Amino acid sequence: MDARSASLTLEILTSRASLDRLVADPDVSSPGLALAGVTGRFAEGRIQVFGETEMSYLSSLDAAGVRDRLTTLFRYHIPAVFVTKGQHIPVEFLELADAAGIPVLRSGLSTRDFYRGLKPFLEAALAPRSTLHGSLADVYGVGLLVMGKSGVGKSECVLDLVERGHRLVADDLVMVSRRGNDVLIGQGHELQRHHMEIRGIGIIDIKALFGIRAIRLQKRIEVIVHLERWDTSREYSRTGLEEDSISVLGVDVPRLTVPLNPGKNITVVSEVIAMNHLLRYTGVVSAAEFDMRLRDEMRSTQEYLEQDYE
């Protein structure tokens, strides 16, 4: 937070208003028409930014007019007020904000640059969050989240991926946040960092063992690989035409169930899953193309048989 304050060149101007106030809305607004007394559509709960337009309007009013406009505005729930471009702030402004318990901070940045710096920070800090039990790895640039029951071999699979040159993001506990409408970002707990628990060995430090190239701090979750022991009573996908997904924080993530049996190289399977996902981005769906060619061949054979009158 201190680094963000420095990058936004902030200074606190109110003496009594507490900074310990809840900000629940990542959107940032300017008061606009609310300064003129039109408050019917004023968005409560948002941080308010006073740029040059708002401050110029206030400077056109006398002291009584400033008090009247700001008294009406500050009756609403406003977590904090920011004034940009290092502009002069009337004494009445600070007195009324202090009386309402609203902190006022001034930034030397332009309004555009201030929005550009503050909004991504708020979106990340207030993003919906959850935790998942699994291991997250970056495989060929694709975020694979390996999940399954305890002891099925999630950590061992990711450890083998790291040994083959891929990168660990988090093991066992993956902290997930949603950015925008459909992007899930996974990362490890700050105390856990890039440690892994390997049964029979214990806790190992991936960064110390494999170097900085073997880790990354966060990664978008793009595919979930669900590991489970082979169940002879269950039918598993053999063509890839069937699509399965799981909802995480309201975002549907593709899920592939991989049954485990002795001798299966789950590491290579995971690499193929990542490469196949990349291939889909280019518009190539191997299973669908194979199915189309097969159907075309069957239709041509049927037409030949229908025309064979001998």
Buried (B, 14 or more C-beta within 10 A) or exposed (E): EEEEEEEBBBEEBBEEBEEEBEBEBBEBBBBBEBBEEEBEEBBEBBBBBBBEEBBEBBEEBEEEEBBEBBEBBBEBEBBBBBBBBEBEBBEBBBBBBBEBEBBBBBBBBBBEBBBEBBBEBBBEEBBEEEEBEBBBBBBEEBBBBBBBEEEBBBBBBBBBBBEEEBBBBBBBBBBBBBBEEEEBBBBBEEEBBBBBEEEEEEEBEBBEEBEEEBBBEBBBBBBBBBBBEEEEEEEEEEEBEEEEEBEBBEBEBBBBBBBBEEEEEBBEBBBEBBEBBBEBEEEEBEBEEEBEEEEEEEEEEEEEEEEEEE
